[in-house]
């Protein structure tokens, strides 16, 4: 069976997901919507796929060719152009939902996009190489380290190469993508922490998609740039590379730590009011330090 996979989806209701790269390539349970769609099509017996991008066709080129994990032959049509003649009789599929979730629209709202991930999470987690179900509904990926007193509440996805610090609480309904770092005492619930994102000590992230220093409120669609890098930031590999968690943060050390009350700062896509902004790092690990080696 041949499929024309139309990636020119309508993202008017979720513009943030389409801002930096096509929405079908946004983070989605350790991969992207496109990767999960290709896996679903292959499982249904598809043999050849032609991708139809609306724009930014170069972003799709890594998927073209043979020898991919799904055994598919994948071609790429020019952005906005016609498909190759050999796909003239192929079945047309709009990537507005995944083959695995035919009744779950992806692009009608941010909560809908997040709900699709929650619905697919158990299936994908049990198929992902190296991911373990450490307790019912709680999945932890390869080379991730979770502090002994951290709480993981189902449903919960911890990707590969993730660090979760002491007294952190992840879940329920939380997704922490690959390469992220959750510092001591942080809480993440009903939210997605994007790949390579740092959540600072005693920071609460609720009902949001955090990616680097940007925070998207899933309910309202508002976006906040968090300028305090002790609250939210990007994890950077050190110069010269290095694997696992031998990483440095893109965070500057304060010239002088000042003691403050151990209040939490709530991040919900806009500044919360449950505590003062943290200027130090009470009771937790120091955000500017190098994470422990060997993670």
N, C-alpha and C positions, 0 to 999 in steps of 0.2 A: 504493500500500500504506500502511495506517495501523498505527501501533505505539503500544502502551501501554508506556512505558518506566518500569519500577518501580525507583525510586532508593532504596527502603527495603531496603538491603543489610544483611547480617549482618556487623557489624564487631567482634564479640566478641573475635576474635583480633588485631585491629589498632585498639584503642580510641583511641590517640593521633591517628590520622588523622581521627577523627570528633569530636574534642573541641571544636574551635573553630568548625568549620563542617562541613556534611555531607561524608562521606569522598569522595563522587563529585566534590566541588569542590576537593579537595586538589591541590597542584601536581603536574603530570604532563606533562613534556616541553613546557614553555612555555605550557601551557593547564591543563586539568583532565581527569579521566576522562570527565566528562559531555561536554565539547566534542569529545573524540576519538570518543566513542560516537556523537554526532550526525553527525559527519563520515562515520563508517563506515556508519551507517544510510542517509544520503543517497546514498552511493556505491552502495548495494545497491538503490536504487530507491524508498526510503520517501519519501512526500510529506507526511504529517501525523504529528506525534508529540504524545502527551499525557504530560507528566511526572507521575509519582506519587511525591511526596516523603513520607517518614515523618514529618518534622517540619521546622521552620525553612523553611517554604514561601517566605518572603520572599527567601531567598537565591537562589531559582530564577527570580524574576521577570524579571531582565535577559534571560533566554533566551526569554521569551514573545513571540509576535507573528510578523510576516512580515518579509521583507527581510533575513534573516540570511545569513551567507556560504554556507550550504548550500542555500538555496532551499526550506527546510522551513516549513510552518505548525506552530507550536508552541503548545500550550495547557498550562495548569497546573491540575491537580486540587487541591482542598483537601487539606492534610496529613491523611493517614489517611482521607480521604473517597473517595466513588465517582468514577469517571471520568465525563466528559460522555456523554450518551446517544449522540451520534454516533460514539463509539468503542466501542460495544457489541460490534461484531464485529472489532475490531482485534486484531492479533497481540500477545500479551503477551510482553515481554522483560524479564528481570531483569538489572540492570546489575551482575552479579557477575563479568563478563568483557567484554572489548571485542569488537565484531563483527569487528574485524581480527585478533583473537587468540582464537578460540573455544575453544582448548584450554589457555588460560592463566588460571587463577583469580586474581582480584585481591585478595581479602580474607581468604584463609586464613592468611597470614603476612606479616610485613614483607618478608622476602626475596622472597616471591612477587610482592608489589606492585612491588618494585624490579626484579625480573627481567622483569616485563612491560614496564617502561620500556626496559630494555636491548634487549628483543626488537623493540620498535616503533621504536626510535631511528633506525635508518638510513632507514626509510620516511618518518617524519614530518620528519626533517631535510631530506630531498631535496625535500619538498613545501612547506616553510616559506619564505615570501617573504624574500629577502635572506640566507638562511643559505647559507654556502659550505662545501664539503668541501675543506679546505686540505691534507689528506693523507688517505690511505685510512682511513676510519672516524673521522676527526676533523672535527667540524663547528663553525663559529663564526658567530654571529649578527650582525645589523646593529649598527653603531656600537659594536662591542666592540673592545677594544685589548689585545693580548697582547705582552708584552715579548719582545724578540728572543731572549733566552737562556732563556725559559720553555720547558718541555717539555710537549707535549700528546700523550698516549699513547692510542691507540685501544683500545676504543671510548670516545669522549669527545664530550660535548655542551657547548658554551659558548653560552649564550643571548644575547639582545640587551642592549646597554648594560652589558656586563661588562668589568671591568678585571682583568687577570692580570699581576702584578708580576714583577720580575726574579727569575730562578732558581726560580720556582714550578714545581711538577710537578703536572699535572692528568691523572689516569688512571693505569692503565687502569680502565675501568668507572666513569667519573665523569660526573656531570651537574651543571653549574653553571647555575642558573636566572637569569632576566633580572634585571638591576640589581644583581648581586652584585659583590663586590670581594675578590679574592684577593691578599693582600699578599706582599711579597718573601719567597722561600724557603719558602712554605707548600706542603704536599703534600696532595692529595685523591685518594683511590683507593677504589674500591668503594663510593662514597658519593654522596649528593645534597646539594648546597648550595642551600637554598631561595631563593626570590626575595628580593632586597634584603638578603642576608646578608653579613657581613664575616668573613673568615677571616684572622687575624693572622699576622704574620711568623713563620716557622719553626714554625708550628702544623701538625701532621699530623692529618688527619681520615680515618679508615679504617672501613669497614663501618658507616656511620652516615648518618642524615638530620639535617642541621643546619639549623635555622630560627631566625633571630635568635640569641638566647642559649641556646636549647634544643637539646640533642643527644640524638637517639634512636639507641640501639644496635639495628641491624636484626636481629641474631641473638638477643639476649636480650629485647628489648622494653623495656629500662630507659631512663629518661629522666633526664638530668642538666641542671640549670640552671648554666650556666657564668657565674660572677660576675665573672671577669676579662675586662673588655671589650676588652683588648688581644689576647685569644685569639679571641673569638667575639662578635659583636654584630649590630646592625641598622644598615643604611645608611639615612640620612634625607635627603630633599631639603632644601635650605636654605630659610629663610623667604622667601616671595615666589615660590616655585617655581623654575623653571630646568630646562632640559632636559639631555639627554646626561649626562655625568659631572661636571657642575658641582654636586657634592654634598658635604655634610658628613657625617661620621660621628656617630652617637649615642655618642660616646666622649669622655671627658674627657682633657685633656692631663695627664701627670704633672707635679707641681710641680718635680721634679728627676729627670732621667734618671740611672739608675745602671748602669754597665757590668756585664754578666753574660756568662758563657760562652755561645757560640752553640749551646746545646743546643736540641733540639726538644721541644715539649710535645705528646704524643700524645693525641688525643681520639678515643675509641671508644665514646662513650655512658657513660663513666665515666672518672675520671682515669687517665691512663696513667702508666707508671713509667720511661719512657725518658729523661726529662730533668726538670729543675727547672721550676717555673712561671716564665714569663718576667715580669720586672718592668720591664725596659727593652725595647729593640727593636734588638738587635745586628745590624748589617750590613744592615739593610733600610730601607725608607721609614718615616717616622714615622706610626703609625696615626692619630694625632689630627689630621693635616694634611688640607687639602683636596686631593682627587685632582687630577691635572693637568687643566687646562681643555681642552675640545674633544674629549673622549673620547666 
